[in-house]
Amino acid sequence: MPPISDHPLRYAMANELHARPFPSVAAPSRAAYLAIKPASNAAGRDRGADRAHLIDLLDRFGAQHPQPDATHYFGTIGKHVLKWESHTEFVTYTIFGEGVADRPFDAATFAVFPVDWLEAAPGTRVTSALIWVEVADGDDGINEKVRDWFVPESLAISRVLADDLVVAGDFRIDSTGHMRFAVFARPQTGNRRIGRVVQRLCEIETYKAMSMIGLSRARDLGPQMAGIDKTLSRLLGDMCGPIAEPDVVLQALLEVSAELENVLAQTSFRFGATGAYETIVNQRVAVLREERFAGRQIFGEFMMRRFDPAMRTVKSMERRLQSMSDRAMRAGNLLRTRVDVERSAQNQMLLTSMDRRADLQLRLQRTVEGLSVVAISYYAVNLVLYMTGPLEKTLDMSKTVMAAVVTPVVLVCVWLMVQRLHKKMH
C-alpha cells in the first residue's frame, strides 16, 4: 500500500457499484416479483419497517439476516432464491424457482409470499408480476403460446441480445392481479444473461408503474390549475385598464402566486421522480437491443405508443405550472411597478404643494420680519428718547424734534441688526 490515507468513503462508494448483482437464472424456471411502496411520503418512510418486514420473511424459512442498514439482499429461502432491494420510494422482492409450473403463470407461484406476511406489508403494492422462463430452440410454438397467454392488441414481443432470447408481455393485470412476462431462452444462452433480461423486465415494469403515479398527479391537478388560470387571466385583464384599488388587485395576485408556489413545492418531487423513472424505463428498453419478432410490436414501440404520451402529459403539466407561476410573478412585479409610479406621481404632487406652501410661508415670514423691524424700532426710539430726555434743555430741542432725528437712525440700526442675524443663520 502506498503511504497515503484513503478517503473515508472510498471503499463504500467503490463497492456500491457492485452492490446489486444480476441474478443467475437457469431455464426452465419461474419467478414472482413484488414491489411495495407506502401510499404517501414514500421517500421519507421508515426504512426500519422495510427491514423488519424482510427479516420476518427470512425467519419463516430460517434464512440468514442481511447486514445492518443494507439496501439489498440475495439469499436462499427454502427451495427458492430471494433477491431484495430497497430504493428511494419502494422495495422489491424477487423470488426465483427452478422449473415451471404445470399451468403457465399459475398464481400458486406467488404463494411463496405468505398471505399474513403480505397483509402486514409496510405499504401498498405498486406492481407484481409472474415471469415464465423456458427453453426455445427456434421460434416454433412461440406465436401460439403468446397468443394464448397475452392480450393480442397489447402484446409486445421481440428478440433481444442478438436473438439469444425472446421476451413477451402485454403490461396488463391478469385475473389474479399480476403482470405476465414470458422469456424464451435459446439453449446456448447463459444463466447470467437470462438473469439480466429477467431483471430488466422487472425494472421496466416497476419504473413504468412509478412513472404513471406522476400522470395521476398531473390529472388531479387539472381542475385546480384551470381555476387558478381563470383567476390569473381575470386579474391580468383588469390590469389593462384603470385600477380603482391597486392594493386589492396586488393582494389577489400575491394569493395566486402563493397558491402556485405551494403546488410547485408539493409536486416538484413527484414530477422530478417521474422524469427520472421515465429515463430509466427508456434506458432499460434500449439495453435489450430489440429486434422484431414475426412482424409484431416490440417493447420500444409499445412504450412509444402507450407510455410516452403519458409522460408528455406530465411534462406538459409541469411546464404549465411553471409558466403560470412565472406569469403571476411578472404580473405582480408589473402591478407593483404601476403602484410605485402612481405613488411617485402623488408624492411629486405633494412635494409641489409643499413647495408652494413653503414659498407662502417665506413671504409671510418676510412680511412679519418687516413689521418686526418697525415694532422693534418703535420701542427702541422710546428708549432713546428716555435716555436723551435730560438733553432737551441743553440742546434746546423739543421732544418731537429729537424723535424725528433719532427715528431714522434707530430704524437703520435695527434693520442692520436683523440682516446680520439672517446671515448668521444661513
Secondary structure as GFF3:
##gff-version 3
##sequence-region A 1 426
A	DSSP	alpha_helix	10	16	.	.	.	ID=ss1
A	DSSP	beta_strand	29	37	.	.	.	ID=ss2
A	DSSP	alpha_helix	47	60	.	.	.	ID=ss3
A	DSSP	beta_strand	72	77	.	.	.	ID=ss4
A	DSSP	beta_strand	80	86	.	.	.	ID=ss5
A	DSSP	beta_strand	91	98	.	.	.	ID=ss6
A	DSSP	three_ten_helix	107	112	.	.	.	ID=ss7
A	DSSP	alpha_helix	115	119	.	.	.	ID=ss8
A	DSSP	beta_strand	124	135	.	.	.	ID=ss9
A	DSSP	alpha_helix	142	149	.	.	.	ID=ss10
A	DSSP	three_ten_helix	152	154	.	.	.	ID=ss11
A	DSSP	beta_strand	156	160	.	.	.	ID=ss12
A	DSSP	beta_strand	165	169	.	.	.	ID=ss13
A	DSSP	beta_strand	179	185	.	.	.	ID=ss14
A	DSSP	alpha_helix	191	238	.	.	.	ID=ss15
A	DSSP	alpha_helix	246	287	.	.	.	ID=ss16
A	DSSP	beta_strand	291	292	.	.	.	ID=ss17
A	DSSP	alpha_helix	299	302	.	.	.	ID=ss18
A	DSSP	pi_helix	303	307	.	.	.	ID=ss19
A	DSSP	alpha_helix	308	388	.	.	.	ID=ss20
A	DSSP	alpha_helix	391	395	.	.	.	ID=ss21
A	DSSP	alpha_helix	399	425	.	.	.	ID=ss22
###
